């Protein structure tokens, strides 16, 4: 058979003389240490956040440690600091062994490590300061986003790809496939979701608005879970589980089906996070369909992992490392069954905005990601430090403490989610809400939130055990690490393809198509792809892009998906400043701004939300959880002084509230001279402002603030408060949801207008007030 050229190794020498090389374990030790450190930080902050939810006074009125500001810090620390460093430790250790090659550049490896830690520290500083985009898992502002793109794609991705190209092992093992999918897809998600127009060094406005912004965010948000918390951990599983069990992976063919179906299907599933919202129905249905299909490849991975332990289950009883892996994979199976179930619209109508989603997320994060990372670290510690693990008993205690902690965390929160969903929708025989006061539902679940604190404490205790065990293991390391030198030949330019596979059914009387299908099913064709890393990367990227384009393009090109409403106008400068404060304080973490077309919701909150109401919302604020009531129709419901008192002491106007005091908003001055950049950015993105608003922004904002301050005084409030931040936030809250009910201004008639034209225009205006405006959205 004629030899073919391997494009990935075209620069290799013709000589097959062996090379001598060693592995860079120093970078792995750094990432393992960082993983343990950030695991402590992430879980401790999570415990603090859980306590703030049941004891909001613990913040002492300090805005930097309020629930709204610390929750995104917790999620970012858990995902990008703890899980992220665990991913990098796994990639740097396994890639070198699987490729029989040192990482291409030690310098890039070091730049990657320190650059990523810089990103984490920047997040830890900016998020408590209220510098946020308020987009789930993408809260960091644009300067940090640029740094993430450089470190992830060019430094990490470039080093990884060049290592593959200069490898000494011909075929790429399955773990490397998942690493490739992770790197290219996360880069795509991050870049396109974070396209913004800067309004200063600490604020950027998304190029997407309203419905489109929500669509893009959950395309990113769902797939950040898929390609940051799933695919790299599957790669980790495929390498470390067989190593720990000393067994080969159960099925090579199953791993191929698992990989390609997961990569292609996962990217479609994001819209199921937006059921019954203003997102077009076809997009939600498509998301639900692919979410249900996702169950099969997900369980393919679980089955392949658990069946790898065939013949080795006796080891599980004795080895805590395998215990961590088994429980982690089991939680992966549970989460990937529950996820598709929650995408079903009837189930989602009950679960969305409740703590059920929180329990679902934490079962995956604590069980799948946490336990897989812990198992890997315990396996690596003796290898990296070239000594025995300090205490296997402490490792076993960590396993049982963590397992009980997870159960004590998620079971009460599942119960809380069901209680919330059922209480929100409960109606009596007369058609009235059984629990009309939202606070009733919150007070009912507070005892369950306390149980979560107990479970979280146990989980944190397990992480402390890991940190102590790792430190004591480190103290017994040798004075100088042994650096083994390995020998392996470089890959040759020429590589003969394997002989074509013949069908086992060649002598069976059947259609030739069936015989060809049986050959295809052997999947030997995939062996060619495994020796071509550049081609494999391109094919993976294509699979992701094709699915993405089919899903996103119609939403952006078909303007009828977001019909405009004649009375919806841009926020005034003061309202825009108030919205910025709303975002900075993290109010979206507790309040949604999306009334679903469900009877109980419309009775509780008012008219359901329309797509055209959000065309000036950058970013959208639909939320993903309701700890407080929905605010989509908040405008005009309460007096301005009521809002002032609510910020000062929430329980004065809402007894039993778990909202903390926002006294600082009443004390801190509003920077009127800083509003203009926000207005200019909004105008650049299509908001129509008058010359006065653009050129005399500060004066316009001050004028409106004086009006609101006068209202507060007239309602019995304090005087001379027109320059406080609370005034801007009140201006925004009094505006939210009111545009839909405004009377449209009549269009100026010209002599050419006929009576019939006037009647048509009036009809269009009336339709605009009900959200049925025929005009297409120019956004």
Wavefront OBJ file of the C-alpha trace (Angstrom):
o trace
v 0.000 0.000 0.000
v 1.268 3.441 -0.875
v 2.482 5.408 2.137
v 0.711 8.611 3.106
v 2.101 11.749 4.699
v 1.171 12.647 8.267
v 0.634 16.412 8.045
v 0.994 16.841 11.785
v 4.566 15.539 11.776
v 5.846 16.926 8.477
v 8.668 18.672 10.305
v 9.904 15.469 11.905
v 13.309 14.181 10.906
v 13.648 11.205 8.591
v 15.855 9.532 11.143
v 14.179 7.256 13.664
v 17.026 7.532 16.132
v 15.650 7.720 19.676
v 15.288 11.034 21.458
v 15.948 11.488 25.134
v 13.492 13.621 27.080
v 12.014 14.221 30.510
v 8.629 15.447 31.666
v 7.908 18.815 33.254
v 6.293 17.841 36.545
v 7.104 21.196 38.147
v 4.188 22.803 36.291
v 1.891 19.981 37.422
v 2.926 20.515 41.054
v 2.136 24.212 40.706
v -1.340 23.561 39.324
v -2.103 20.886 41.938
v -1.091 23.302 44.709
v -3.248 26.039 43.173
v -6.162 23.603 42.868
v -6.053 22.809 46.588
v -5.661 26.471 47.552
v -8.575 27.665 45.410
v -10.707 24.692 46.506
v -10.383 26.040 50.032
v -11.214 29.583 48.952
v -14.158 28.602 46.717
v -15.818 26.343 49.276
v -15.248 28.765 52.163
v -16.768 31.632 50.187
v -19.658 29.326 49.292
v -20.194 28.605 52.977
v -20.164 32.339 53.746
v -22.699 32.940 50.963
v -24.956 30.206 52.377
v -24.765 31.850 55.816
v -25.505 35.307 54.391
v -28.673 33.890 52.868
v -30.067 32.892 56.259
v -28.352 35.642 58.282
v -28.094 38.690 55.997
v -27.041 40.884 58.947
v -23.679 39.049 58.985
v -22.478 41.380 56.230
v -22.639 44.252 58.723
v -23.901 46.501 55.967
v -20.601 46.237 54.083
v -21.366 46.145 50.348
v -18.207 44.165 49.542
v -19.396 41.062 51.367
v -23.101 41.166 50.535
v -24.765 38.093 49.039
v -25.226 39.787 45.668
v -21.520 40.522 45.290
v -20.092 37.358 46.842
v -22.244 34.824 45.000
v -20.562 35.451 41.605
v -17.197 35.383 43.391
v -18.092 31.932 44.732
v -19.190 30.591 41.342
v -16.135 31.982 39.556
v -13.794 30.620 42.229
v -15.421 27.185 42.083
v -15.470 26.976 38.291
v -12.441 28.832 37.019
v -10.121 28.732 40.035
v -10.747 25.313 41.622
v -12.003 23.309 38.643
v -9.865 25.284 36.181
v -6.590 24.566 37.951
v -7.610 20.903 38.343
v -8.162 20.737 34.581
v -4.740 22.226 33.874
v -3.046 19.834 36.308
v -4.699 16.900 34.530
v -3.864 18.213 31.066
v -0.209 18.965 31.793
v 0.399 15.622 33.489
v -1.462 13.329 31.097
v -0.657 15.082 27.811
v 3.086 14.672 28.300
v 2.699 10.945 29.029
v 0.212 10.327 26.236
v 2.392 12.151 23.699
v 5.729 10.862 25.044
v 6.881 14.466 24.859
v 7.616 17.311 27.229
v 5.320 20.296 26.865
v 6.447 22.273 23.833
v 7.469 25.347 25.831
v 8.284 25.523 29.535
v 8.051 29.296 29.275
v 4.479 29.144 27.937
v 3.597 26.678 30.698
v 4.820 29.115 33.341
v 3.104 32.060 31.643
v -0.091 30.026 31.613
v 0.112 29.261 35.326
v 0.900 32.777 36.515
v -1.424 34.402 33.965
v -4.346 32.259 35.140
v -3.658 33.027 38.798
v -3.545 36.738 37.896
v -6.998 36.381 36.291
v -8.357 34.717 39.426
v -6.936 37.390 41.698
v -8.366 40.101 39.414
v -11.770 38.431 39.723
v -11.412 38.223 43.493
v -10.773 41.973 43.603
v -13.263 43.277 41.044
v -16.356 41.217 41.858
v -16.636 42.314 45.526
v -16.127 45.884 44.295
v -19.250 45.519 42.149
v -17.354 45.497 38.834
v -19.374 42.942 36.911
v -21.204 42.239 33.667
v -23.922 40.383 35.615
v -23.873 37.516 33.118
v -23.881 34.011 34.589
v -20.323 32.560 34.621
v -19.177 35.553 32.514
v -19.278 38.310 35.102
v -15.740 39.612 34.586
v -15.349 42.892 32.744
v -13.712 43.379 29.362
v -10.036 44.006 30.331
v -9.982 40.708 32.243
v -11.849 38.998 29.393
v -9.089 40.000 26.992
v -6.491 38.555 29.368
v -8.490 35.314 29.594
v -8.593 35.024 25.797
v -4.826 35.528 25.502
v -3.916 33.110 28.297
v -6.429 30.432 27.300
v -6.191 30.413 23.527
v -2.724 31.605 22.613
v -0.626 30.537 25.610
v -2.401 27.376 26.820
v -3.954 26.365 23.502
v -0.817 27.113 21.504
v 1.422 25.168 23.892
v -0.971 22.210 23.880
v -1.342 22.052 20.089
v 2.397 22.350 19.493
v 2.967 19.516 21.967
v 0.561 17.358 19.953
v 2.376 18.218 16.739
v 5.764 17.307 18.233
v 4.566 14.160 19.990
v 6.321 10.772 19.773
v 3.194 8.646 20.081
v 1.450 8.183 16.728
v -2.197 7.956 17.780
v -3.910 10.367 20.135
v -5.610 8.708 23.089
v -9.245 9.534 23.868
v -8.381 11.926 26.736
v -6.619 14.185 24.228
v -9.767 14.383 22.097
v -11.688 15.842 25.022
v -8.883 18.310 25.776
v -8.970 19.515 22.157
v -12.751 20.001 22.302
v -12.399 21.914 25.565
v -9.769 24.336 24.294
v -11.380 25.271 20.970
v -14.978 25.446 22.218
v -14.297 27.454 25.366
v -12.340 29.936 23.230
v -15.311 30.330 20.846
v -17.810 30.664 23.678
v -15.742 33.198 25.578
v -14.932 35.470 22.654
v -18.384 35.688 21.086
v -20.287 35.974 24.355
v -18.104 38.819 25.594
v -18.202 41.210 22.653
v -18.761 44.605 24.271
v -18.475 48.338 23.720
v -16.355 49.804 26.551
v -17.802 52.635 28.634
v -14.627 52.978 30.661
v -11.998 50.645 32.093
v -14.464 48.972 34.442
v -17.618 48.821 32.335
v -18.573 47.453 28.949
v -21.964 47.147 27.234
v -22.773 43.980 25.324
v -23.275 44.270 21.581
v -26.323 42.044 22.108
v -29.514 43.266 23.777
v -32.551 41.714 25.402
v -33.666 38.477 23.761
v -30.500 38.120 21.707
v -28.328 38.771 24.747
v -30.218 36.125 26.736
v -29.830 33.672 23.877
v -26.088 34.303 23.585
v -25.588 34.164 27.342
v -27.204 30.759 27.719
v -25.493 29.463 24.589
v -22.364 30.374 26.535
v -23.603 29.509 30.037
v -24.853 26.017 29.286
v -21.822 25.188 27.175
v -19.406 26.601 29.726
v -20.743 23.801 31.914
v -20.405 21.421 28.963
v -16.908 22.292 27.823
v -15.310 23.513 31.053
v -16.922 21.264 33.648
v -17.687 18.200 31.545
v -15.379 17.459 28.588
v -12.055 18.118 30.373
v -13.182 16.069 33.362
v -14.138 13.258 31.000
v -10.600 13.487 29.621
v -9.367 13.322 33.212
v -11.573 10.270 33.787
v -10.334 8.467 30.678
v -6.713 8.855 31.794
v -6.652 8.648 35.592
v -9.399 6.066 36.189
v -7.684 3.330 34.111
v -4.369 4.261 35.776
v -5.822 3.975 39.276
v -7.756 0.791 38.468
v -4.944 -0.707 36.354
v -7.514 -1.667 33.743
v -7.949 -0.574 30.103
v -10.910 1.582 29.097
v -13.969 -0.602 28.635
v -14.786 0.282 25.008
v -12.792 2.150 22.393
v -15.766 2.333 20.024
v -18.050 3.630 22.756
v -15.531 6.389 23.472
v -15.680 7.478 19.800
v -19.480 7.587 19.772
v -19.472 9.272 23.162
v -17.060 11.983 22.083
v -18.506 13.062 18.721
v -22.158 12.887 19.748
v -21.434 14.854 22.933
v -19.499 17.572 21.091
v -22.152 17.999 18.411
v -25.303 17.732 20.556
v -24.248 19.669 23.654
v -23.888 22.982 21.841
v -27.598 23.051 20.885
v -29.025 22.647 24.387
v -28.612 26.170 25.869
v -32.121 27.557 25.123
v -33.748 25.135 27.552
v -32.622 27.565 30.285
v -35.102 30.079 28.864
v -38.372 28.118 28.649
v -41.529 30.260 28.857
v -39.507 33.455 28.579
v -39.553 36.005 25.755
v -37.238 33.782 23.703
v -38.914 32.486 20.499
v -40.734 29.232 21.101
v -38.951 27.400 18.279
v -35.572 28.045 19.930
v -36.765 26.672 23.269
v -38.237 23.583 21.615
v -34.996 22.972 19.748
v -33.021 23.316 22.971
v -35.328 20.858 24.718
v -35.056 18.318 21.891
v -31.276 18.320 21.889
v -31.142 18.303 25.684
v -33.155 15.080 25.682
v -30.866 13.619 23.034
v -27.886 14.584 25.197
v -28.827 11.981 27.780
v -27.541 9.159 25.559
v -23.943 10.309 24.916
v -23.640 11.508 28.508
v -24.535 8.103 29.853
v -22.223 6.580 27.264
v -19.377 8.259 29.109
v -20.665 7.151 32.506
v -21.048 3.552 31.351
v -17.592 3.534 29.786
v -16.136 4.820 33.040
v -17.905 2.460 35.425
v -17.413 -0.624 33.232
v -13.706 0.134 33.085
v -13.740 -1.130 36.667
v -14.972 -4.580 35.592
v -12.847 -7.115 37.427
v -11.475 -4.415 39.706
v -14.386 -3.702 42.039
v -12.543 -5.403 44.892
v -9.992 -2.581 44.591
v -12.713 0.035 45.066
v -13.430 -1.298 48.536
v -9.817 -0.789 49.562
v -8.705 2.266 47.589
v -10.232 5.669 48.469
v -8.940 7.109 45.169
v -11.216 4.729 43.276
v -14.034 5.533 45.702
v -13.729 9.214 44.761
v -13.796 8.326 41.064
v -16.780 5.965 41.352
v -18.894 8.444 43.313
v -17.840 11.254 40.968
v -18.865 9.296 37.863
v -22.126 8.286 39.555
v -22.948 11.932 40.234
v -22.114 12.667 36.590
v -24.670 10.070 35.545
v -27.285 11.459 37.936
v -26.712 15.057 36.827
v -26.785 14.203 33.137
v -30.060 12.368 33.605
v -31.590 15.184 35.612
v -30.434 17.906 33.191
v -32.424 16.574 30.209
v -35.376 15.968 32.515
v -35.301 19.607 33.637
v -35.263 20.694 29.988
v -38.756 19.254 29.474
v -41.057 22.271 29.448
v -43.626 20.876 31.880
v -40.902 20.069 34.426
v -39.072 23.335 33.802
v -42.254 25.331 34.499
v -42.051 23.983 38.052
v -38.285 23.978 38.575
v -37.114 27.211 36.944
v -36.220 30.080 39.298
v -36.345 27.665 42.273
v -33.647 26.055 44.417
v -34.123 22.826 42.444
v -31.717 24.286 39.875
v -29.251 25.121 42.663
v -29.357 21.526 43.934
v -28.888 20.193 40.393
v -25.859 22.396 39.776
v -24.225 21.536 43.095
v -24.745 17.794 42.699
v -22.665 18.060 39.546
v -20.113 20.544 40.880
v -19.539 18.968 44.302
v -19.976 15.354 43.244
v -18.687 15.119 39.673
v -16.131 17.924 39.458
v -15.099 17.985 43.104
v -14.696 14.258 43.645
v -12.978 13.652 40.296
v -10.499 16.426 41.147
v -9.933 15.048 44.647
v -9.376 11.515 43.336
v -6.869 12.788 40.771
v -4.995 14.860 43.378
v -4.717 11.960 45.824
v -3.391 9.758 43.007
v -0.910 12.433 41.919
v 0.476 13.466 45.331
v 2.762 10.425 45.833
v 3.829 10.548 42.186
v 4.625 14.260 42.100
v 6.316 14.424 45.515
v 8.006 11.024 45.113
v 6.978 9.841 48.551
v 4.112 8.036 50.251
v 0.831 9.790 50.936
v 1.021 11.052 54.501
v -2.274 9.503 55.664
v -4.560 7.120 53.802
v -6.916 7.153 56.783
v -7.348 10.922 56.461
v -7.999 10.474 52.734
v -10.700 7.916 53.534
v -12.192 10.239 56.163
v -12.269 13.017 53.551
v -14.206 10.728 51.216
v -16.915 9.883 53.738
v -17.131 13.415 55.138
v -17.436 14.874 51.614
v -20.033 12.307 50.533
v -22.246 12.937 53.560
v -21.725 16.680 53.078
v -22.970 16.518 49.485
v -26.082 14.591 50.500
v -26.834 16.954 53.379
v -26.415 19.850 50.971
v -28.475 18.736 47.983
v -31.367 16.812 49.568
v -32.717 19.805 51.570
v -32.244 22.075 48.564
v -34.145 19.699 46.302
v -36.951 19.799 48.872
v -36.728 23.597 49.026
v -36.976 23.843 45.239
v -40.069 21.649 45.102
v -41.678 23.642 47.920
v -40.994 26.942 46.168
v -42.310 25.781 42.799
v -45.474 24.284 44.266
v -46.180 27.237 46.567
v -45.671 29.796 43.779
v -48.218 28.089 41.546
v -50.721 27.030 44.248
v -54.232 28.384 43.573
v -57.504 27.799 45.429
v -60.898 26.860 44.004
v -61.781 30.503 43.474
v -58.739 31.095 41.238
v -56.772 33.089 43.800
v -53.173 32.478 44.898
v -52.916 30.413 48.066
v -49.667 32.190 48.985
v -50.021 35.700 47.545
v -47.126 37.109 49.609
v -43.803 36.028 48.135
v -42.132 36.228 51.530
v -44.214 33.230 52.692
v -42.392 30.953 50.281
v -38.989 32.199 51.438
v -39.708 31.737 55.130
v -40.872 28.189 54.433
v -37.505 27.133 53.032
v -35.192 28.933 55.482
v -34.906 25.826 57.764
v -33.804 23.829 54.714
v -31.205 26.486 53.935
v -29.797 25.926 57.419
v -29.379 22.217 56.644
v -27.463 23.234 53.536
v -25.065 25.189 55.759
v -24.415 21.974 57.743
v -23.748 20.015 54.552
v -21.509 22.752 53.202
v -19.529 22.801 56.445
v -18.851 19.075 56.123
v -17.736 19.475 52.516
v -15.378 22.321 53.446
v -14.009 20.163 56.271
v -13.113 17.519 53.704
v -11.214 20.075 51.632
v -9.302 21.121 54.764
v -8.348 17.470 55.267
v -7.056 17.316 51.696
v -5.011 20.473 52.157
v -3.478 19.197 55.401
v -2.734 15.766 53.916
v -1.120 17.351 50.870
v 0.999 19.673 53.025
v 2.234 16.841 55.231
v 3.005 14.742 52.145
v 4.986 17.668 50.750
v 7.063 17.864 53.933
v 8.273 14.266 53.409
v 9.443 14.868 49.835
v 13.103 14.133 48.936
v 15.634 16.953 49.065
v 16.043 16.720 45.296
v 13.413 15.299 42.959
v 14.467 12.454 40.696
v 13.904 13.440 37.047
v 13.674 10.278 34.936
v 14.970 10.452 31.375
v 12.948 8.581 28.770
v 13.842 7.401 25.297
v 11.526 7.225 22.288
v 11.944 7.703 18.525
v 10.460 10.680 16.752
v 7.575 10.083 14.407
v 8.562 9.517 10.795
v 7.190 11.551 7.935
v 5.916 8.508 6.134
v 3.320 6.323 7.720
v 1.535 3.470 5.932
v -2.183 3.357 6.469
v -3.493 0.257 8.109
v -4.995 -2.281 5.684
v -8.636 -1.709 4.862
v -10.913 -3.590 7.197
v -12.987 -6.347 5.666
v -16.526 -7.045 6.706
v -17.146 -10.044 8.938
v -20.271 -10.526 6.844
v -18.525 -10.768 3.480
v -19.768 -14.326 2.882
v -23.274 -13.631 4.167
v -25.962 -13.215 1.461
v -27.026 -9.649 2.135
v -26.947 -6.179 0.577
v -23.516 -4.673 -0.031
v -24.679 -1.557 1.788
v -25.113 -3.637 4.938
v -21.605 -5.028 4.596
v -20.169 -1.533 4.161
v -22.084 -0.405 7.210
v -20.573 -3.216 9.256
v -17.101 -2.082 8.195
v -17.966 1.496 9.129
v -19.137 0.273 12.517
v -15.678 -1.092 13.289
v -14.561 2.564 13.309
v -11.067 1.888 12.057
v -11.473 5.033 9.947
v -11.209 6.975 13.165
v -7.642 5.752 13.615
v -6.577 7.998 10.740
v -8.047 11.055 12.452
v -6.251 10.182 15.690
v -2.824 10.656 14.107
v -3.665 14.071 12.625
v -4.061 16.594 15.475
v -4.561 19.630 13.268
v -7.232 17.901 11.197
v -8.853 16.523 14.361
v -8.958 20.024 15.857
v -10.489 21.447 12.667
v -13.147 18.713 12.575
v -14.004 19.286 16.239
v -14.277 23.034 15.658
v -16.475 22.433 12.621
v -18.825 20.200 14.608
v -19.248 22.932 17.204
v -19.604 25.757 14.665
v -22.188 23.985 12.502
v -24.443 23.351 15.489
v -23.927 26.901 16.742
v -24.741 28.566 13.416
v -27.909 26.540 12.881
v -29.095 27.667 16.308
v -27.972 31.291 16.497
v -28.281 32.639 12.960
v -32.101 32.520 12.721
v -32.447 34.471 15.968
v -30.214 37.252 14.677
v -31.413 37.373 11.072
v -35.170 36.901 11.396
v -36.309 40.236 12.800
v -39.819 38.994 13.474
v -38.321 36.986 16.349
v -38.179 40.253 18.328
v -41.057 42.558 17.292
v -40.672 46.104 18.573
v -43.137 47.949 20.757
v -43.846 51.572 19.874
v -43.782 52.825 23.470
v -40.489 51.210 24.512
v -37.840 53.935 24.665
v -34.226 54.067 25.942
v -33.503 54.573 29.623
v -32.894 58.160 30.680
v -29.331 58.980 31.812
v -30.322 58.711 35.484
v -32.197 55.441 34.915
v -29.197 54.061 33.039
v -26.979 54.983 35.992
v -29.477 53.294 38.324
v -29.447 50.175 36.193
v -25.663 50.126 36.399
v -25.932 50.233 40.217
v -28.535 47.445 40.114
v -26.079 45.321 38.134
v -23.099 46.212 40.334
v -24.916 45.254 43.538
v -25.759 41.852 42.101
v -29.532 42.297 42.415
v -29.958 39.867 39.499
v -28.759 37.075 41.814
v -32.021 37.278 43.782
v -34.559 38.951 41.477
v -35.683 37.982 38.012
v -37.171 40.370 35.467
v -39.205 37.931 33.412
v -42.877 37.136 33.978
v -43.689 33.867 32.264
v -47.074 33.295 30.582
v -48.208 31.084 33.453
v -51.480 31.947 35.204
v -50.018 31.953 38.715
v -47.215 34.291 37.623
v -49.464 36.793 35.884
v -51.726 36.855 38.947
v -48.731 37.453 41.213
v -46.724 39.909 39.118
v -48.876 41.234 36.282
v -48.866 41.081 32.478
v -46.370 38.563 31.106
v -43.166 39.862 29.498
v -42.908 40.599 25.765
v -39.738 40.308 23.620
v -39.892 43.923 22.486
v -39.667 45.265 26.038
v -35.992 44.386 26.320
v -34.426 45.903 23.216
v -32.442 48.439 25.292
v -31.435 46.005 28.045
v -27.666 45.496 27.927
v -27.147 43.124 29.607
v -30.511 41.394 29.990
v -31.673 40.879 33.576
v -34.036 37.908 33.330
v -32.273 36.151 36.185
v -32.037 32.453 36.993
v -33.301 32.359 40.591
v -35.957 34.034 42.733
v -34.927 34.680 46.307
v -37.007 37.831 46.065
v -40.073 38.566 43.888
v -39.855 39.205 40.171
v -39.331 42.866 39.283
v -40.465 42.899 35.656
v -43.496 45.072 36.551
v -41.987 46.817 39.569
v -42.322 50.321 38.144
v -45.055 52.296 39.922
v -46.013 49.504 42.323
v -44.475 51.203 45.341
v -43.745 54.808 46.262
v -40.227 56.151 45.917
v -40.031 56.534 49.695
v -40.995 52.836 50.087
v -37.942 51.924 48.004
v -35.793 54.255 50.103
v -36.928 52.519 53.299
v -36.470 49.138 51.630
v -32.800 49.902 50.975
v -32.362 51.248 54.496
v -33.918 48.319 56.344
v -35.790 45.766 54.217
v -37.634 44.164 57.122
v -39.359 47.492 57.933
v -41.457 47.250 54.771
v -41.175 43.495 54.157
v -41.106 41.569 57.476
v -39.208 38.302 57.198
v -37.110 39.425 54.214
v -33.636 37.916 53.791
v -32.426 40.971 51.878
v -29.514 42.805 53.555
v -29.479 46.528 54.241
v -28.140 48.744 51.456
v -27.467 51.752 53.676
v -24.411 52.641 51.608
v -26.675 53.525 48.667
v -28.332 56.131 50.885
v -24.989 57.480 52.083
v -22.781 57.389 48.969
v -22.921 60.182 46.419
v -23.819 59.473 42.823
v -21.059 60.442 40.384
v -23.149 62.446 37.930
v -20.090 63.274 35.822
v -19.490 59.538 35.228
v -22.880 58.917 33.580
v -22.017 60.378 30.162
v -19.814 57.431 28.972
v -22.688 55.038 29.673
v -25.090 57.144 27.633
v -22.628 57.441 24.739
v -22.060 53.687 24.704
v -25.824 53.054 24.689
v -26.241 55.595 21.875
v -23.477 53.908 19.873
v -25.375 50.635 20.206
v -28.592 52.125 18.845
v -30.380 53.863 21.722
v -31.905 57.117 20.496
v -30.982 60.054 22.715
v -31.609 63.737 22.202
v -28.784 66.220 21.762
v -29.516 67.507 25.251
v -29.127 64.044 26.774
v -25.890 63.428 24.886
v -24.275 66.832 25.401
v -25.645 67.808 28.826
v -25.960 64.368 30.400
v -25.123 65.478 33.925
v -27.671 68.309 33.934
v -30.413 66.030 32.586
v -29.665 63.404 35.230
v -29.614 65.974 38.043
v -32.969 67.364 36.967
v -34.633 63.950 37.157
v -32.947 63.148 40.483
v -34.336 66.366 42.009
v -37.849 65.368 40.957
v -37.512 61.951 42.641
v -35.933 63.477 45.749
v -38.874 65.897 45.998
v -41.300 62.933 45.754
v -39.517 61.227 48.663
v -39.773 64.371 50.785
v -43.481 64.730 49.945
v -44.021 61.112 51.006
v -42.411 61.717 54.393
v -38.799 60.954 53.601
v -35.555 62.847 54.275
v -34.667 66.020 52.412
v -31.663 66.970 50.271
v -30.954 63.430 49.076
v -31.070 64.106 45.352
v -27.336 63.319 44.880
v -27.344 59.845 46.479
v -26.925 56.555 44.587
v -30.277 55.303 45.876
v -32.058 58.008 43.860
v -30.666 56.627 40.590
v -31.596 53.077 41.548
v -35.118 54.198 42.480
v -35.396 55.948 39.112
v -34.559 52.667 37.389
v -36.914 50.553 39.506
v -39.797 52.984 38.946
v -39.219 52.664 35.210
v -38.974 48.871 34.956
v -41.892 47.326 33.084
v -43.878 50.516 32.567
v -43.198 51.132 28.870
v -45.658 48.468 27.796
v -48.581 50.434 29.231
v -47.694 53.902 27.997
v -49.906 55.671 25.482
v -47.971 56.028 22.223
v -47.510 59.510 20.851
v -49.579 60.025 17.694
v -47.550 60.243 14.526
v -47.467 63.656 12.854
v -49.865 63.728 9.897
v -48.913 65.131 6.520
v -51.278 66.465 3.869
v -50.657 63.310 1.865
v -52.036 61.137 4.642
v -55.411 59.664 3.820
v -58.049 58.862 6.473
v -57.458 55.194 5.853
v -53.744 55.625 6.511
v -54.477 57.386 9.778
v -56.740 54.572 10.941
v -54.045 52.046 10.121
v -51.438 54.040 12.027
v -53.727 54.273 15.052
v -54.300 50.529 14.900
v -50.553 49.908 14.781
v -50.014 52.183 17.784
v -52.654 50.353 19.778
v -51.057 47.027 18.894
v -47.728 48.414 20.050
v -49.046 48.939 23.568
v -49.966 45.263 23.826
v -46.726 43.893 22.533
v -48.068 42.953 19.107
v -46.380 45.694 17.133
v -45.843 44.625 13.544
v -42.740 46.736 13.065
v -39.608 44.644 12.913
v -36.894 45.087 15.505
v -33.822 46.777 14.137
v -31.638 45.392 16.884
l 1 2 3 4 5 6 7 8 9 10 11 12 13 14 15 16 17 18 19 20 21 22 23 24 25 26 27 28 29 30 31 32 33 34 35 36 37 38 39 40 41 42 43 44 45 46 47 48 49 50 51 52 53 54 55 56 57 58 59 60 61 62 63 64 65 66 67 68 69 70 71 72 73 74 75 76 77 78 79 80 81 82 83 84 85 86 87 88 89 90 91 92 93 94 95 96 97 98 99 100 101 102 103 104 105 106 107 108 109 110 111 112 113 114 115 116 117 118 119 120 121 122 123 124 125 126 127 128 129 130 131 132 133 134 135 136 137 138 139 140 141 142 143 144 145 146 147 148 149 150 151 152 153 154 155 156 157 158 159 160 161 162 163 164 165 166 167 168 169 170 171 172 173 174 175 176 177 178 179 180 181 182 183 184 185 186 187 188 189 190 191 192 193 194 195 196 197 198 199 200 201 202 203 204 205 206 207 208 209 210 211 212 213 214 215 216 217 218 219 220 221 222 223 224 225 226 227 228 229 230 231 232 233 234 235 236 237 238 239 240 241 242 243 244 245 246 247 248 249 250 251 252 253 254 255 256 257 258 259 260 261 262 263 264 265 266 267 268 269 270 271 272 273 274 275 276 277 278 279 280 281 282 283 284 285 286 287 288 289 290 291 292 293 294 295 296 297 298 299 300 301 302 303 304 305 306 307 308 309 310 311 312 313 314 315 316 317 318 319 320 321 322 323 324 325 326 327 328 329 330 331 332 333 334 335 336 337 338 339 340 341 342 343 344 345 346 347 348 349 350 351 352 353 354 355 356 357 358 359 360 361 362 363 364 365 366 367 368 369 370 371 372 373 374 375 376 377 378 379 380 381 382 383 384 385 386 387 388 389 390 391 392 393 394 395 396 397 398 399 400 401 402 403 404 405 406 407 408 409 410 411 412 413 414 415 416 417 418 419 420 421 422 423 424 425 426 427 428 429 430 431 432 433 434 435 436 437 438 439 440 441 442 443 444 445 446 447 448 449 450 451 452 453 454 455 456 457 458 459 460 461 462 463 464 465 466 467 468 469 470 471 472 473 474 475 476 477 478 479 480 481 482 483 484 485 486 487 488 489 490 491 492 493 494 495 496 497 498 499 500 501 502 503 504 505 506 507 508 509 510 511 512 513 514 515 516 517 518 519 520 521 522 523 524 525 526 527 528 529 530 531 532 533 534 535 536 537 538 539 540 541 542 543 544 545 546 547 548 549 550 551 552 553 554 555 556 557 558 559 560 561 562 563 564 565 566 567 568 569 570 571 572 573 574 575 576 577 578 579 580 581 582 583 584 585 586 587 588 589 590 591 592 593 594 595 596 597 598 599 600 601 602 603 604 605 606 607 608 609 610 611 612 613 614 615 616 617 618 619 620 621 622 623 624 625 626 627 628 629 630 631 632 633 634 635 636 637 638 639 640 641 642 643 644 645 646 647 648 649 650 651 652 653 654 655 656 657 658 659 660 661 662 663 664 665 666 667 668 669 670 671 672 673 674 675 676 677 678 679 680 681 682 683 684 685 686 687 688 689 690 691 692 693 694 695 696 697 698 699 700 701 702 703 704 705 706 707 708 709 710 711 712 713 714 715 716 717 718 719 720 721 722 723 724 725 726 727 728 729 730 731 732 733 734 735 736 737 738 739 740 741 742 743 744 745 746 747 748 749 750 751 752 753 754 755 756 757 758 759 760 761 762 763 764 765 766 767 768 769 770 771 772 773 774 775 776 777 778 779
